[in-house]
């Protein structure tokens, strides 16, 4: 009778532990969300520039410039090869990005390390022009947070 009680208790505890793992998932990279990096937007001459800390060795590989709240299916994205980082700044010419007064834009770009490391950095920047001045505004969590890679 005592062995039956111990066996029943062991099965109950094992079932509880296993179901907890299956229902909640194992802790790890897949269960963690993270934020993209962000920076400010500023005007340098006629270009719109984004300062990037620790940019040495990184090259832009992807660029998306869209009006805020553009549905995902209508967003314009492109692979870049003609945009460079110079003196810690990623600058876009007026042909590439010429924001209209009062409109809010979300600029996304991905930098890949051109060296030995397979490191990728993803940026999201909010851009708005007010009275001719380029500036940034606060991003919503849904615009900067990603739950998976």
C-alpha positions as CSV (number, residue, x, y, z in Angstrom):
1,X,0.0,0.0,0.0
2,X,2.9,2.4,0.8
3,X,4.6,1.6,-2.5
4,X,1.4,2.3,-4.4
5,X,1.1,5.7,-2.6
6,X,4.7,6.6,-3.4
7,X,4.3,5.5,-7.1
8,X,1.1,7.5,-7.4
9,X,2.8,10.6,-5.9
10,X,5.8,10.2,-8.2
11,X,3.6,9.9,-11.3
12,X,1.6,13.0,-10.3
13,X,4.7,15.1,-9.7
14,X,6.3,13.9,-13.0
15,X,3.1,14.7,-14.9
16,X,2.9,18.1,-13.4
17,X,6.5,18.9,-14.2
18,X,6.3,17.6,-17.8
19,X,3.1,19.5,-18.5
20,X,4.5,22.7,-17.1
21,X,7.4,22.4,-19.5
22,X,5.2,21.7,-22.5
23,X,2.7,24.4,-21.7
24,X,5.2,27.2,-21.0
25,X,8.1,26.2,-23.2
26,X,11.8,25.9,-22.4
27,X,13.6,29.1,-21.5
28,X,15.9,30.2,-24.3
29,X,16.3,32.5,-27.3
30,X,13.0,31.5,-28.8
31,X,11.1,32.7,-25.8
32,X,12.7,36.1,-25.6
33,X,11.7,39.2,-27.5
34,X,14.1,42.0,-28.2
35,X,14.1,45.6,-29.5
36,X,15.7,46.8,-32.7
37,X,18.3,49.6,-32.2
38,X,17.3,53.1,-32.8
39,X,19.0,56.4,-33.4
40,X,18.1,60.0,-34.2
41,X,17.5,61.5,-37.6
42,X,19.2,64.8,-38.6
43,X,19.7,66.9,-41.7
44,X,23.3,67.2,-43.0
45,X,23.2,69.6,-46.0
46,X,20.5,68.1,-48.3
47,X,20.8,64.6,-46.9
48,X,19.0,62.9,-44.1
49,X,21.5,61.2,-41.8
50,X,21.4,58.6,-39.0
51,X,24.4,58.5,-36.6
52,X,25.5,54.9,-35.8
53,X,27.7,54.1,-32.8
54,X,30.3,51.4,-33.3
55,X,29.7,51.3,-37.1
56,X,33.2,50.3,-38.1
57,X,33.0,47.2,-40.4
58,X,29.3,47.4,-40.9
59,X,27.6,47.8,-44.3
60,X,23.9,48.5,-45.1
61,X,22.2,45.6,-46.7
62,X,18.4,46.4,-46.4
63,X,16.4,49.6,-46.3
64,X,12.7,50.4,-45.9
65,X,11.2,53.9,-45.8
66,X,7.5,54.0,-45.3
67,X,4.9,56.5,-44.0
68,X,3.9,55.5,-40.5
69,X,1.1,53.0,-40.2
70,X,1.5,51.7,-43.7
71,X,0.2,48.1,-43.8
72,X,2.9,45.5,-43.9
73,X,1.7,44.3,-47.3
74,X,2.1,47.8,-48.8
75,X,5.5,48.6,-47.4
76,X,8.4,49.3,-49.8
77,X,11.6,47.4,-48.9
78,X,14.7,47.0,-50.9
79,X,18.2,45.4,-50.8
80,X,20.8,48.2,-50.9
81,X,24.3,48.3,-52.3
82,X,24.6,52.0,-53.1
83,X,24.2,53.3,-49.5
84,X,27.3,53.5,-47.3
85,X,28.3,54.5,-43.7
86,X,30.8,57.3,-43.7
87,X,32.3,58.9,-40.5
88,X,29.7,57.0,-38.4
89,X,26.7,58.3,-40.3
90,X,24.4,56.5,-42.7
91,X,23.2,59.3,-45.0
92,X,20.4,59.2,-47.6
93,X,20.4,61.6,-50.5
94,X,17.2,63.6,-51.4
95,X,16.7,61.1,-54.3
96,X,16.6,58.3,-51.8
97,X,14.6,60.0,-49.0
98,X,12.9,63.4,-49.1
99,X,10.4,63.5,-46.3
100,X,7.4,65.8,-46.7
101,X,6.5,68.4,-44.1
102,X,4.4,67.1,-41.2
103,X,4.3,63.4,-42.3
104,X,5.7,60.7,-40.0
105,X,8.0,58.1,-41.5
106,X,9.5,54.9,-40.2
107,X,12.9,54.1,-41.6
108,X,14.2,50.6,-41.1
109,X,17.7,49.4,-42.1
110,X,19.9,46.4,-41.5
111,X,23.6,46.5,-41.1
112,X,25.8,43.5,-41.6
113,X,29.3,43.2,-40.4
114,X,31.6,42.9,-43.4
115,X,34.4,41.4,-41.4
116,X,34.8,37.9,-39.9
117,X,31.8,38.1,-37.6
118,X,28.4,37.1,-38.8
119,X,26.8,40.0,-36.8
120,X,23.7,41.8,-38.0
121,X,22.2,45.0,-36.4
122,X,18.7,46.1,-37.1
123,X,17.6,49.7,-36.7
124,X,14.2,51.4,-36.7
125,X,14.1,55.2,-36.7
126,X,11.1,57.5,-36.6
127,X,11.4,60.6,-38.8
128,X,9.3,63.7,-39.0
129,X,9.8,67.2,-40.6
130,X,8.4,70.1,-38.6
131,X,8.9,73.7,-39.9
132,X,11.7,72.5,-42.1
133,X,13.6,70.8,-39.3
134,X,14.2,67.0,-39.4
135,X,13.7,65.2,-36.1
136,X,12.7,62.0,-34.5
137,X,9.6,61.0,-32.6
138,X,8.8,58.2,-30.2
139,X,8.2,54.7,-31.7
140,X,5.4,52.4,-30.5
141,X,6.5,49.1,-29.0
142,X,5.0,47.3,-32.0
143,X,7.2,49.3,-34.4
144,X,10.5,48.5,-32.6
145,X,10.0,45.2,-30.7
146,X,10.3,41.8,-32.3
147,X,9.3,38.5,-30.6
148,X,11.3,36.2,-32.8
149,X,14.2,36.3,-35.3
